[in-house]
């Protein structure tokens, strides 16, 4: 069977690796627009690099009339646990030599001022009662919070009321480095073919029912044929879906949101003082990906602080592509949905437009508000991050991700942005189950599946504490994640 994947980012490369591990007989080819793997939204500074497991992100635990919902947080945490199982497998296989090349232990903190303290206190009570978050700590003591996250507290007056939570087993993940190493392993050891510099122009059905992928490579038109086609091209998945002429394609369109950060290089000693990702509370009307946070980042052994994100309203599908590409992806039936979003989510649109014109001076002022004294402590510069394309489905704006599979199981795609790369192995595993269900009936594939994912059932992880702890501790040991930062 011939499988073609569009996009060599974290999603497409993970899909290819899983497929070949489960079924070595598959002929798998990845078509990538850029000159290497993981160069789009997977690249280290095109995303925040948080290993999303709902430790510190308030938007994963929404509040409704003073009731905290933790269901989304539990699912994301379980998905990330599945992801870590796969990455641990890659280390054991020798596909990744050193886990620190892509994953580094970093405290996950949340900090809020009054009047949000009651919300954080309630969040801690609800979450710490579950075994996923049993290691979470809460404090309203100024000095204790300062020990956890000194850079956020050193410039504050002692009398300022703050509350914070911390989990010491959080992570910073370089998804670009992970993708590069996985692509090397997939091509050199699994037989996956990757064709770089390949721009997909359109996809359509042949009379026989297979998919024809029309591309441009080096100025030449090249046609590829696929029995199964998976599109994991980030924002680029939307126009390809439109060109596929699949019935459900008309239900979806894209709402692009750009991002910027402030970045500052720091020394190893400074990084040792602040080994944290600290999330605050989003502004009213801000999208979920705009929760302010100050992060330690590790890239090729170098340390950086990142603050943001600052959203932008930029009508492009992917970083490096232009407005005309976005315009060409639109259809007349998409216009009512876009207008509906503009009306129903006017505060969001207004927020994005105002953020677009925010200059570096205003960005530094927001940093100073979040972490007093930080704007002058380091040399900050503006960094343009990746482009996220949110889903508009049937006229409604969706902030999550969605797997779409054609009724004949020959076309699959992933739309949406969050939590994205952090849960890529679990999401791609589910996509494979839908696209290639026959693979999972083979005895050899079942054995390989258990080797890669000792426990991939989310409900088991959520409802069986001992099983979760067993898996967590084994995987963390392989990844170099310790129970406390002091170990």
VEXLO-8357 format. One record per residue (C-alpha): residue in one letter; x, y, z. Coordinates in nm, 2 decimals. Example, Ala and Ser with C-alpha at 12.3 -4.5 7.8 and 13.67 -1.06 7.14 Angstrom:
VEXLO-8357
+------+--------+--------+--------+
! type !     px !     py !     pz !
+------+--------+--------+--------+
!    A !   1.23 !  -0.45 !   0.78 !
!    S !   1.37 !  -0.11 !   0.71 !
+------+--------+--------+--------+
//
This chain:
VEXLO-8357
+------+--------+--------+--------+
! type !     px !     py !     pz !
+------+--------+--------+--------+
!    X !   0.00 !   0.00 !   0.00 !
!    X !   0.12 !   0.34 !  -0.10 !
!    X !   0.08 !   0.61 !   0.17 !
!    X !   0.16 !   0.98 !   0.11 !
!    X !   0.19 !   1.24 !   0.39 !
!    X !   0.19 !   1.61 !   0.32 !
!    X !   0.40 !   1.79 !   0.57 !
!    X !   0.73 !   1.69 !   0.75 !
!    X !   0.65 !   1.87 !   1.07 !
!    X !   0.60 !   1.70 !   1.41 !
!    X !   0.26 !   1.56 !   1.30 !
!    X !   0.35 !   1.42 !   0.96 !
!    X !   0.68 !   1.28 !   1.08 !
!    X !   0.52 !   1.12 !   1.38 !
!    X !   0.25 !   0.97 !   1.15 !
!    X !   0.51 !   0.83 !   0.91 !
!    X !   0.72 !   0.68 !   1.19 !
!    X !   0.42 !   0.51 !   1.36 !
!    X !   0.29 !   0.37 !   1.03 !
!    X !   0.63 !   0.22 !   0.94 !
!    X !   0.69 !   0.08 !   1.29 !
!    X !   0.35 !  -0.09 !   1.28 !
!    X !   0.36 !  -0.20 !   0.92 !
!    X !   0.71 !  -0.21 !   0.77 !
!    X !   0.56 !  -0.33 !   0.43 !
!    X !   0.40 !   0.01 !   0.37 !
!    X !   0.54 !   0.24 !   0.11 !
!    X !   0.55 !   0.58 !   0.29 !
!    X !   0.65 !   0.91 !   0.13 !
!    X !   0.64 !   1.26 !   0.29 !
!    X !   0.61 !   1.57 !   0.07 !
!    X !   0.75 !   1.88 !   0.24 !
!    X !   0.74 !   2.24 !   0.11 !
!    X !   1.05 !   2.35 !   0.30 !
!    X !   1.41 !   2.23 !   0.27 !
!    X !   1.41 !   2.02 !   0.59 !
!    X !   1.19 !   1.86 !   0.86 !
!    X !   1.03 !   2.05 !   1.14 !
!    X !   1.09 !   2.40 !   0.99 !
!    X !   0.74 !   2.53 !   1.02 !
!    X !   0.54 !   2.56 !   1.34 !
!    X !   0.75 !   2.27 !   1.49 !
!    X !   1.07 !   2.49 !   1.48 !
!    X !   1.17 !   2.58 !   1.84 !
!    X !   1.10 !   2.95 !   1.83 !
!    X !   0.78 !   2.92 !   1.63 !
!    X !   0.60 !   2.78 !   1.94 !
!    X !   0.63 !   2.82 !   2.32 !
!    X !   0.78 !   2.47 !   2.36 !
!    X !   0.56 !   2.39 !   2.67 !
!    X !   0.51 !   2.02 !   2.72 !
!    X !   0.14 !   2.07 !   2.75 !
!    X !   0.00 !   1.85 !   3.03 !
!    X !  -0.24 !   2.11 !   3.18 !
!    X !  -0.02 !   2.18 !   3.48 !
!    X !  -0.02 !   2.55 !   3.45 !
!    X !  -0.26 !   2.67 !   3.17 !
!    X !  -0.58 !   2.82 !   3.32 !
!    X !  -0.76 !   2.80 !   2.99 !
!    X !  -0.76 !   2.42 !   3.02 !
!    X !  -0.97 !   2.45 !   3.34 !
!    X !  -1.25 !   2.69 !   3.26 !
!    X !  -1.47 !   2.84 !   3.53 !
!    X !  -1.85 !   2.85 !   3.51 !
!    X !  -2.03 !   3.01 !   3.80 !
!    X !  -1.75 !   2.93 !   4.04 !
!    X !  -1.73 !   2.57 !   3.93 !
!    X !  -1.40 !   2.45 !   3.78 !
!    X !  -1.41 !   2.20 !   3.50 !
!    X !  -1.10 !   1.97 !   3.49 !
!    X !  -1.22 !   1.72 !   3.22 !
!    X !  -1.01 !   1.89 !   2.94 !
!    X !  -0.71 !   1.91 !   3.17 !
!    X !  -0.73 !   1.54 !   3.25 !
!    X !  -0.75 !   1.44 !   2.88 !
!    X !  -0.46 !   1.66 !   2.78 !
!    X !  -0.25 !   1.53 !   3.07 !
!    X !  -0.32 !   1.17 !   2.97 !
!    X !  -0.25 !   1.25 !   2.60 !
!    X !   0.09 !   1.39 !   2.70 !
!    X !   0.17 !   1.09 !   2.90 !
!    X !   0.11 !   0.88 !   2.59 !
!    X !   0.34 !   1.11 !   2.40 !
!    X !   0.61 !   1.06 !   2.65 !
!    X !   0.58 !   0.69 !   2.62 !
!    X !   0.65 !   0.71 !   2.24 !
!    X !   0.95 !   0.95 !   2.29 !
!    X !   1.09 !   0.71 !   2.55 !
!    X !   1.06 !   0.43 !   2.30 !
!    X !   1.26 !   0.63 !   2.04 !
!    X !   1.53 !   0.68 !   2.30 !
!    X !   1.54 !   0.31 !   2.38 !
!    X !   1.56 !   0.23 !   2.01 !
!    X !   1.86 !   0.47 !   1.97 !
!    X !   1.66 !   0.70 !   1.74 !
!    X !   1.74 !   0.97 !   1.99 !
!    X !   2.07 !   0.95 !   2.16 !
!    X !   2.02 !   1.21 !   2.43 !
!    X !   1.68 !   1.31 !   2.57 !
!    X !   1.82 !   1.65 !   2.66 !
!    X !   1.86 !   1.72 !   2.29 !
!    X !   1.48 !   1.78 !   2.28 !
!    X !   1.33 !   1.76 !   2.63 !
!    X !   1.44 !   1.94 !   2.95 !
!    X !   1.28 !   1.94 !   3.29 !
!    X !   1.13 !   2.28 !   3.37 !
!    X !   0.89 !   2.38 !   3.65 !
!    X !   0.54 !   2.45 !   3.54 !
!    X !   0.40 !   2.74 !   3.74 !
!    X !   0.08 !   2.95 !   3.75 !
!    X !   0.07 !   3.29 !   3.91 !
!    X !  -0.22 !   3.53 !   3.96 !
!    X !  -0.28 !   3.85 !   4.15 !
!    X !  -0.61 !   3.95 !   4.32 !
!    X !  -0.89 !   3.91 !   4.23 !
!    X !  -0.80 !   3.57 !   4.07 !
!    X !  -0.66 !   3.41 !   4.38 !
!    X !  -0.98 !   3.25 !   4.47 !
!    X !  -1.00 !   3.09 !   4.13 !
!    X !  -0.65 !   2.95 !   4.15 !
!    X !  -0.71 !   2.82 !   4.51 !
!    X !  -1.02 !   2.64 !   4.38 !
!    X !  -0.83 !   2.51 !   4.08 !
!    X !  -0.56 !   2.37 !   4.31 !
!    X !  -0.81 !   2.20 !   4.53 !
!    X !  -0.99 !   2.03 !   4.24 !
!    X !  -0.67 !   1.93 !   4.05 !
!    X !  -0.45 !   1.81 !   4.33 !
!    X !  -0.72 !   1.57 !   4.44 !
!    X !  -0.65 !   1.37 !   4.12 !
!    X !  -0.35 !   1.15 !   4.08 !
!    X !  -0.23 !   1.34 !   3.77 !
!    X !  -0.17 !   1.65 !   3.97 !
!    X !  -0.09 !   1.50 !   4.32 !
!    X !   0.25 !   1.67 !   4.31 !
!    X !   0.11 !   2.02 !   4.26 !
!    X !   0.19 !   2.27 !   4.53 !
!    X !   0.00 !   2.59 !   4.61 !
!    X !   0.11 !   2.90 !   4.80 !
!    X !   0.01 !   3.26 !   4.88 !
!    X !   0.34 !   3.32 !   5.07 !
!    X !   0.55 !   3.58 !   4.90 !
!    X !   0.89 !   3.43 !   5.00 !
!    X !   0.79 !   3.07 !   4.90 !
!    X !   0.67 !   3.19 !   4.56 !
!    X !   0.99 !   3.39 !   4.52 !
!    X !   1.19 !   3.07 !   4.58 !
!    X !   0.99 !   2.90 !   4.30 !
!    X !   1.01 !   3.18 !   4.04 !
!    X !   1.25 !   3.45 !   4.16 !
!    X !   1.25 !   3.65 !   3.84 !
!    X !   0.87 !   3.71 !   3.87 !
!    X !   0.89 !   3.82 !   4.24 !
!    X !   1.21 !   4.01 !   4.29 !
!    X !   1.07 !   4.34 !   4.16 !
!    X !   0.74 !   4.32 !   4.34 !
!    X !   0.65 !   4.49 !   4.67 !
!    X !   0.64 !   4.24 !   4.96 !
!    X !   0.28 !   4.34 !   5.04 !
!    X !   0.14 !   4.26 !   4.70 !
!    X !  -0.10 !   3.97 !   4.72 !
!    X !  -0.02 !   3.68 !   4.48 !
!    X !  -0.10 !   3.31 !   4.46 !
!    X !   0.09 !   3.05 !   4.27 !
!    X !   0.11 !   2.68 !   4.19 !
!    X !   0.41 !   2.47 !   4.09 !
!    X !   0.47 !   2.12 !   3.95 !
!    X !   0.84 !   2.04 !   3.93 !
!    X !   0.81 !   1.76 !   3.67 !
!    X !   0.71 !   1.99 !   3.38 !
!    X !   0.91 !   2.01 !   3.06 !
!    X !   1.04 !   2.24 !   2.79 !
!    X !   1.03 !   2.06 !   2.45 !
!    X !   1.22 !   2.15 !   2.14 !
!    X !   0.98 !   2.00 !   1.89 !
!    X !   1.20 !   2.10 !   1.59 !
!    X !   1.49 !   1.90 !   1.72 !
!    X !   1.26 !   1.61 !   1.80 !
!    X !   1.12 !   1.62 !   1.45 !
!    X !   1.47 !   1.63 !   1.29 !
!    X !   1.59 !   1.33 !   1.48 !
!    X !   1.27 !   1.14 !   1.42 !
!    X !   1.29 !   1.22 !   1.04 !
!    X !   1.65 !   1.09 !   1.03 !
!    X !   1.55 !   0.77 !   1.20 !
!    X !   1.25 !   0.72 !   0.98 !
!    X !   1.45 !   0.76 !   0.66 !
!    X !   1.77 !   0.58 !   0.76 !
!    X !   1.61 !   0.29 !   0.95 !
!    X !   1.25 !   0.26 !   0.85 !
!    X !   1.26 !   0.33 !   0.48 !
!    X !   1.04 !   0.64 !   0.48 !
!    X !   1.11 !   0.87 !   0.18 !
!    X !   1.10 !   1.25 !   0.22 !
!    X !   1.09 !   1.48 !  -0.07 !
!    X !   1.18 !   1.84 !   0.03 !
!    X !   1.12 !   2.15 !  -0.17 !
!    X !   0.79 !   2.01 !  -0.28 !
!    X !   0.49 !   2.24 !  -0.31 !
!    X !   0.15 !   2.07 !  -0.33 !
!    X !  -0.07 !   2.25 !  -0.58 !
!    X !  -0.38 !   2.03 !  -0.56 !
!    X !  -0.51 !   1.68 !  -0.48 !
!    X !  -0.79 !   1.50 !  -0.66 !
!    X !  -0.93 !   1.15 !  -0.72 !
!    X !  -0.82 !   0.93 !  -1.01 !
!    X !  -1.09 !   0.72 !  -1.19 !
!    X !  -0.95 !   0.42 !  -1.00 !
!    X !  -1.02 !   0.59 !  -0.67 !
!    X !  -0.66 !   0.66 !  -0.56 !
!    X !  -0.54 !   1.01 !  -0.48 !
!    X !  -0.34 !   1.21 !  -0.73 !
!    X !  -0.12 !   1.47 !  -0.57 !
!    X !  -0.01 !   1.74 !  -0.81 !
!    X !   0.32 !   1.91 !  -0.70 !
!    X !   0.59 !   2.14 !  -0.81 !
!    X !   0.95 !   2.04 !  -0.75 !
!    X !   1.24 !   2.25 !  -0.86 !
!    X !   1.02 !   2.43 !  -1.12 !
!    X !   0.89 !   2.10 !  -1.26 !
!    X !   0.54 !   1.95 !  -1.23 !
!    X !   0.54 !   1.61 !  -1.06 !
!    X !   0.25 !   1.39 !  -0.99 !
!    X !   0.23 !   1.14 !  -0.70 !
!    X !  -0.02 !   0.86 !  -0.65 !
!    X !  -0.15 !   0.75 !  -0.31 !
!    X !  -0.38 !   0.48 !  -0.19 !
!    X !  -0.40 !   0.66 !   0.14 !
!    X !  -0.33 !   1.04 !   0.18 !
!    X !  -0.27 !   1.21 !   0.51 !
!    X !  -0.24 !   1.59 !   0.53 !
!    X !  -0.05 !   1.72 !   0.83 !
!    X !   0.05 !   2.05 !   0.69 !
!    X !  -0.06 !   2.29 !   0.96 !
!    X !  -0.26 !   2.59 !   0.81 !
!    X !  -0.18 !   2.45 !   0.47 !
!    X !  -0.42 !   2.16 !   0.54 !
!    X !  -0.72 !   2.39 !   0.48 !
!    X !  -0.67 !   2.47 !   0.11 !
!    X !  -0.57 !   2.11 !   0.03 !
!    X !  -0.90 !   2.00 !   0.20 !
!    X !  -1.09 !   2.24 !  -0.02 !
!    X !  -0.92 !   2.11 !  -0.33 !
!    X !  -1.00 !   1.75 !  -0.24 !
!    X !  -1.37 !   1.81 !  -0.31 !
!    X !  -1.46 !   1.59 !  -0.01 !
!    X !  -1.82 !   1.66 !   0.10 !
!    X !  -1.72 !   1.76 !   0.46 !
!    X !  -1.46 !   2.01 !   0.32 !
!    X !  -1.73 !   2.28 !   0.28 !
!    X !  -1.80 !   2.28 !   0.65 !
!    X !  -1.45 !   2.40 !   0.74 !
!    X !  -1.25 !   2.71 !   0.69 !
!    X !  -0.95 !   2.86 !   0.87 !
!    X !  -0.91 !   3.16 !   1.10 !
!    X !  -0.54 !   3.25 !   1.11 !
!    X !  -0.37 !   3.40 !   1.42 !
!    X !  -0.01 !   3.50 !   1.43 !
!    X !   0.22 !   3.52 !   1.73 !
!    X !   0.52 !   3.72 !   1.85 !
!    X !   0.75 !   3.69 !   2.16 !
!    X !   1.01 !   3.88 !   2.34 !
!    X !   1.33 !   3.68 !   2.35 !
!    X !   1.65 !   3.73 !   2.56 !
!    X !   1.96 !   3.51 !   2.58 !
!    X !   2.07 !   3.42 !   2.93 !
!    X !   2.36 !   3.24 !   3.09 !
!    X !   2.36 !   2.88 !   3.23 !
!    X !   2.38 !   3.03 !   3.58 !
!    X !   2.09 !   3.26 !   3.52 !
!    X !   1.89 !   2.96 !   3.38 !
!    X !   1.96 !   2.77 !   3.69 !
!    X !   1.79 !   3.04 !   3.90 !
!    X !   1.48 !   3.04 !   3.68 !
!    X !   1.41 !   2.69 !   3.56 !
!    X !   1.04 !   2.75 !   3.50 !
!    X !   0.75 !   2.82 !   3.26 !
!    X !   0.52 !   3.05 !   3.44 !
!    X !   0.17 !   3.12 !   3.31 !
!    X !  -0.06 !   3.40 !   3.41 !
!    X !  -0.43 !   3.47 !   3.33 !
!    X !  -0.54 !   3.58 !   2.98 !
!    X !  -0.69 !   3.92 !   2.92 !
!    X !  -1.06 !   3.94 !   2.86 !
!    X !  -1.13 !   3.87 !   2.49 !
!    X !  -0.79 !   3.71 !   2.43 !
!    X !  -0.77 !   3.37 !   2.25 !
!    X !  -0.65 !   3.08 !   2.46 !
!    X !  -0.30 !   3.08 !   2.29 !
!    X !  -0.25 !   3.43 !   2.42 !
!    X !  -0.22 !   3.35 !   2.79 !
!    X !   0.09 !   3.55 !   2.91 !
!    X !   0.39 !   3.33 !   3.02 !
!    X !   0.76 !   3.37 !   3.09 !
!    X !   0.95 !   3.06 !   2.98 !
!    X !   1.29 !   2.92 !   3.01 !
!    X !   1.39 !   2.77 !   2.67 !
!    X !   1.68 !   2.54 !   2.58 !
!    X !   1.80 !   2.54 !   2.22 !
!    X !   2.12 !   2.35 !   2.12 !
!    X !   2.26 !   2.39 !   2.47 !
!    X !   2.19 !   2.76 !   2.48 !
!    X !   1.94 !   2.92 !   2.72 !
!    X !   1.68 !   3.19 !   2.65 !
!    X !   1.39 !   3.36 !   2.82 !
!    X !   1.07 !   3.40 !   2.62 !
!    X !   0.78 !   3.62 !   2.71 !
!    X !   0.45 !   3.64 !   2.53 !
!    X !   0.28 !   3.56 !   2.32 !
!    X !   0.16 !   3.87 !   2.15 !
!    X !  -0.11 !   3.79 !   1.89 !
!    X !  -0.14 !   3.93 !   1.54 !
!    X !  -0.42 !   3.93 !   1.29 !
!    X !  -0.23 !   3.82 !   0.98 !
!    X !  -0.43 !   3.65 !   0.70 !
!    X !  -0.17 !   3.40 !   0.60 !
!    X !  -0.19 !   3.02 !   0.64 !
!    X !   0.18 !   2.95 !   0.73 !
!    X !   0.48 !   3.16 !   0.82 !
!    X !   0.66 !   3.24 !   0.49 !
!    X !   0.35 !   3.22 !   0.28 !
!    X !   0.15 !   3.52 !   0.15 !
!    X !  -0.20 !   3.66 !   0.16 !
!    X !  -0.27 !   3.54 !  -0.19 !
!    X !  -0.24 !   3.18 !  -0.07 !
!    X !  -0.50 !   3.24 !   0.20 !
!    X !  -0.72 !   3.42 !  -0.05 !
!    X !  -0.69 !   3.13 !  -0.30 !
!    X !  -0.80 !   2.89 !  -0.02 !
!    X !  -1.13 !   3.06 !   0.03 !
!    X !  -1.46 !   2.97 !  -0.13 !
!    X !  -1.78 !   3.16 !  -0.15 !
!    X !  -1.94 !   2.93 !   0.10 !
!    X !  -1.67 !   3.03 !   0.35 !
!    X !  -1.77 !   3.39 !   0.37 !
!    X !  -2.08 !   3.36 !   0.59 !
!    X !  -1.88 !   3.16 !   0.84 !
!    X !  -1.61 !   3.43 !   0.85 !
!    X !  -1.87 !   3.71 !   0.89 !
!    X !  -2.04 !   3.51 !   1.17 !
!    X !  -1.71 !   3.48 !   1.36 !
!    X !  -1.64 !   3.85 !   1.31 !
!    X !  -1.98 !   3.94 !   1.46 !
!    X !  -2.00 !   3.68 !   1.74 !
!    X !  -1.64 !   3.71 !   1.84 !
!    X !  -1.60 !   4.08 !   1.78 !
!    X !  -1.40 !   4.13 !   2.11 !
!    X !  -1.15 !   3.87 !   1.99 !
!    X !  -1.12 !   4.04 !   1.65 !
!    X !  -1.08 !   4.38 !   1.81 !
!    X !  -0.81 !   4.23 !   2.04 !
!    X !  -0.62 !   4.07 !   1.76 !
!    X !  -0.62 !   4.39 !   1.55 !
!    X !  -0.50 !   4.60 !   1.85 !
!    X !  -0.23 !   4.34 !   1.92 !
!    X !  -0.11 !   4.35 !   1.56 !
!    X !  -0.01 !   4.72 !   1.59 !
!    X !   0.16 !   4.68 !   1.93 !
!    X !   0.52 !   4.79 !   1.92 !
!    X !   0.82 !   4.67 !   2.11 !
!    X !   0.78 !   4.94 !   2.37 !
!    X !   0.43 !   4.83 !   2.46 !
!    X !   0.55 !   4.47 !   2.46 !
!    X !   0.82 !   4.55 !   2.72 !
!    X !   0.56 !   4.74 !   2.93 !
!    X !   0.35 !   4.42 !   2.94 !
!    X !   0.65 !   4.22 !   3.04 !
!    X !   0.72 !   4.47 !   3.32 !
!    X !   0.36 !   4.44 !   3.44 !
!    X !   0.39 !   4.06 !   3.44 !
!    X !   0.74 !   4.05 !   3.60 !
!    X !   0.85 !   4.38 !   3.74 !
!    X !   1.21 !   4.47 !   3.67 !
!    X !   1.26 !   4.20 !   3.40 !
!    X !   1.24 !   4.44 !   3.10 !
!    X !   1.57 !   4.61 !   3.21 !
!    X !   1.74 !   4.30 !   3.35 !
!    X !   1.81 !   4.13 !   3.00 !
!    X !   1.85 !   4.23 !   2.64 !
!    X !   1.51 !   4.16 !   2.48 !
!    X !   1.43 !   4.15 !   2.11 !
!    X !   1.11 !   4.09 !   1.92 !
!    X !   1.07 !   3.74 !   1.77 !
!    X !   0.82 !   3.65 !   1.51 !
!    X !   0.67 !   3.31 !   1.59 !
!    X !   0.46 !   3.07 !   1.39 !
!    X !   0.11 !   3.10 !   1.24 !
!    X !  -0.18 !   2.92 !   1.39 !
!    X !  -0.50 !   2.86 !   1.19 !
!    X !  -0.80 !   2.79 !   1.41 !
!    X !  -1.10 !   2.60 !   1.29 !
!    X !  -1.43 !   2.76 !   1.18 !
!    X !  -1.67 !   2.47 !   1.16 !
!    X !  -2.03 !   2.53 !   1.03 !
!    X !  -1.97 !   2.90 !   1.11 !
!    X !  -1.85 !   2.85 !   1.46 !
!    X !  -1.50 !   2.92 !   1.58 !
!    X !  -1.33 !   2.62 !   1.74 !
!    X !  -1.02 !   2.64 !   1.95 !
!    X !  -0.91 !   2.28 !   1.96 !
!    X !  -0.80 !   2.02 !   1.70 !
!    X !  -1.00 !   1.79 !   1.48 !
!    X !  -0.92 !   1.47 !   1.29 !
!    X !  -1.11 !   1.43 !   0.97 !
!    X !  -1.12 !   1.10 !   0.78 !
!    X !  -1.31 !   1.04 !   0.46 !
!    X !  -1.58 !   0.77 !   0.46 !
!    X !  -1.37 !   0.53 !   0.25 !
!    X !  -1.07 !   0.58 !   0.48 !
!    X !  -0.84 !   0.70 !   0.21 !
!    X !  -0.80 !   1.07 !   0.31 !
!    X !  -0.72 !   1.20 !   0.66 !
!    X !  -0.62 !   1.54 !   0.79 !
!    X !  -0.56 !   1.73 !   1.11 !
!    X !  -0.70 !   2.08 !   1.16 !
!    X !  -0.65 !   2.32 !   1.45 !
!    X !  -0.37 !   2.42 !   1.67 !
!    X !  -0.40 !   2.34 !   2.05 !
!    X !  -0.25 !   2.16 !   2.23 !
!    X !  -0.08 !   2.05 !   1.91 !
!    X !   0.27 !   1.91 !   1.91 !
!    X !   0.26 !   1.81 !   2.28 !
!    X !   0.01 !   1.54 !   2.21 !
!    X !   0.12 !   1.45 !   1.85 !
!    X !   0.19 !   1.08 !   1.91 !
!    X !  -0.15 !   1.01 !   2.07 !
!    X !  -0.34 !   1.21 !   1.81 !
!    X !  -0.15 !   1.05 !   1.52 !
!    X !  -0.21 !   0.71 !   1.67 !
!    X !  -0.59 !   0.77 !   1.67 !
!    X !  -0.56 !   0.90 !   1.31 !
!    X !  -0.39 !   0.58 !   1.21 !
!    X !  -0.65 !   0.37 !   1.38 !
!    X !  -0.92 !   0.55 !   1.17 !
!    X !  -0.73 !   0.55 !   0.84 !
!    X !  -0.57 !   0.21 !   0.85 !
!    X !  -0.77 !   0.00 !   1.09 !
!    X !  -0.66 !  -0.33 !   0.93 !
!    X !  -0.30 !  -0.26 !   1.06 !
!    X !  -0.41 !  -0.30 !   1.42 !
!    X !  -0.56 !  -0.64 !   1.37 !
!    X !  -0.23 !  -0.80 !   1.30 !
!    X !  -0.05 !  -0.98 !   1.58 !
!    X !   0.29 !  -0.83 !   1.50 !
!    X !   0.14 !  -0.48 !   1.50 !
!    X !  -0.03 !  -0.54 !   1.83 !
!    X !   0.30 !  -0.64 !   1.99 !
!    X !   0.48 !  -0.34 !   1.84 !
!    X !   0.20 !  -0.12 !   1.96 !
!    X !   0.25 !  -0.24 !   2.32 !
!    X !   0.63 !  -0.18 !   2.29 !
!    X !   0.58 !   0.18 !   2.18 !
!    X !   0.28 !   0.25 !   2.41 !
!    X !   0.27 !   0.03 !   2.72 !
!    X !  -0.06 !   0.21 !   2.81 !
!    X !  -0.23 !   0.42 !   2.55 !
!    X !  -0.58 !   0.40 !   2.68 !
!    X !  -0.67 !   0.75 !   2.82 !
!    X !  -0.95 !   0.62 !   3.05 !
!    X !  -0.71 !   0.37 !   3.21 !
!    X !  -0.46 !   0.65 !   3.28 !
!    X !  -0.73 !   0.88 !   3.42 !
!    X !  -0.91 !   0.62 !   3.63 !
!    X !  -0.63 !   0.38 !   3.75 !
!    X !  -0.38 !   0.57 !   3.97 !
!    X !  -0.14 !   0.28 !   4.02 !
!    X !  -0.12 !   0.21 !   3.65 !
!    X !  -0.06 !   0.57 !   3.57 !
!    X !   0.21 !   0.61 !   3.83 !
!    X !   0.38 !   0.29 !   3.70 !
!    X !   0.39 !   0.43 !   3.35 !
!    X !   0.48 !   0.78 !   3.45 !
!    X !   0.77 !   0.68 !   3.66 !
!    X !   0.92 !   0.44 !   3.40 !
!    X !   0.89 !   0.70 !   3.12 !
!    X !   1.02 !   0.99 !   3.33 !
!    X !   1.32 !   0.78 !   3.42 !
!    X !   1.40 !   0.73 !   3.05 !
!    X !   1.35 !   1.09 !   2.97 !
!    X !   1.56 !   1.22 !   3.26 !
!    X !   1.26 !   1.38 !   3.44 !
!    X !   1.30 !   1.36 !   3.82 !
!    X !   1.04 !   1.40 !   4.10 !
!    X !   1.20 !   1.73 !   4.21 !
!    X !   1.45 !   1.97 !   4.06 !
!    X !   1.69 !   1.91 !   4.35 !
!    X !   1.74 !   1.55 !   4.27 !
+------+--------+--------+--------+
//
